[in-house]
Amino acid sequence: MAPVGKYIAENRRARFDYFLEEAFECGIMLTGSEVKSLRAGKANIAESYAAVEGKEIVLINADIPPYTQAGPYFNHEPRRHRKLLLKRKQIDKLIGAVQREGRTIIPTKLYWNDKGLAKLEIALAKGKKEHDKRETTAARDWQRDKARLMKGDRS
């Protein structure tokens, strides 16, 4: 979905804290100074999430710092709620999953698409319990140790 290596921001902790199920690509309603700030490569989606507001999906707590050259009158609020642009069927599916199944909508990647538009990849997620996180850590450590052992055997 997202082009590799062109990320503005990535939520690396999402895979550790959640079981990610289905991913969606969506647009974001931004102001001019927010786009300029993103072009400068400044954004943080690590603590953000998407929530349902009426019949819309809104990105909450995403940090896009103010653009320094915009001045005080034309700048934006760094952590304002931003509307996500999805098709109606996708919105209905997400709303149903959040309300009926208790899922969370987590942003995973923020990037520029081929046309130069800012896109956000969101995923339906189910929270991991503490023992699931320990299993994930143990599996990651075992893969690292296995790769180290295999590398040592070749020498």
N, C-alpha and C positions, 0 to 999 in steps of 0.2 A: 504494500500500500504506500508507505512513506518512502521517499528516496533515501538511500543510505548515505550518511555523511553530510546531509544538508540540514541537520536539525538546528533549530533556534534554541530549543530547550527540550529536555527529555526527563521523564519521571522514572528514574532507575529503581527507586524504592518500591514502585507499584508491584512489580513481580514478586518481591519479597513479602509484602504485606497482604496481598490479595491473590486469589485464583482468578486470572483474567479469562473471560469466556469469549465474548464476541466483540470484535472491534468495528468501529464506525469512523469514517472520515467526515469531518464537518468544517464549515467555515465559521468565522467569528466576526461579529460586528465590532469594528475598531474605529477609533477616531484617527485623524491624520498624525497627531503627535505619537500615538501608540504605534502606528506603522513605522514611523521614523525610528522610534526606539527599538523596535524589533529588527529593523534593517541594521542597526548598530550591534545586533546580537545580544541584546539584554532582555532577559525574561526568566521567570522562575515559576514552574508549574508543580514543584515538588509537594507543596502542602495544599494544592487546590483540588477541587472536586466539582462535579456538575450536579445541579439540583433541579427539580421540577418547580416552576413558578407558573401556575395557571395551566395553559396549554403550550408552554415553551420550556426549553431546556436552557439553563443559565450557568455559565462558568463562574464559580465563586472562589475568591481568595487567590487568584492567579496574579502574580506580581510582575507588572510591566513598569519599570521605573520611568519617571518623567524624562522627556527629551530636553536636554540642556539648552538647545538653541531655540526652543519654542517660546520661552518667556512665560511669565506668570498667568497671562490671560488666555493663551491658546493651549495650555498644557492640560493633562488629564489626571484623574485621581488614580494612583498606582494599583489599588486593589478593588476597583469598582466591579460590579457584576456585569458580565458581558454575555449577550445573547448568542447562542450557538445556532448556526444555520443548518438545518437538516430537513429532509423530506418528511411530510406528514406521517407516512407509514412508519418511518424510523422513529419519529417522536412518539407515536402511539405505542410502539413496541418497547421503547425505553421506559415510558411512563408506566406501562403495565408491569414490566419487570421490577421496577423500583417499588411500586405500590403493592403488588400481589406477592412477589417472591422475596422482597426485602434486599434486593441487590443495590449496589452502589455504582455510580457512574464516575470513573476515574480517567482523567486525561493522562495519556502515556507519552505522546510526542507532539511538539509544536514545530512546524517546518514550512518552507516555501514550496509550492507545487511548481509544475513546469511552466505555468502561466504567470508565475510571480505572485500568486495569492497566498496569504497566510492560511494554513490549514491546521486543524487540531485533530489528532487521532484520540478518540475516547474509547473506553472499553467497559463493558458490563463486568462487574467484579463482585466476588463473594469474599468476605473477610476471612483471613486465615486465623486459626487458633494458635496458641503459643507452641503446642507440640508440632503443628504443621511447619511453623517457622524453624524449629529445631531440625526437623527432617530436611528442609531445604538447605539449611546451613551445612548439615552433615554430608548431604549429597554433593554440594559444591566443593567442600573440602576434600572429599574422596576423589572427585574428578581432578582437582588440582594436584593431589598427591600421586594419583595414577599417572598423570601426564609427566610429573617430575621423575617418577620411577622409570617410565618408558624412555624418557630423554637420557637418563643416566645409563641405561642398558646399551644404547647405541654407541656410546663413546668408547 
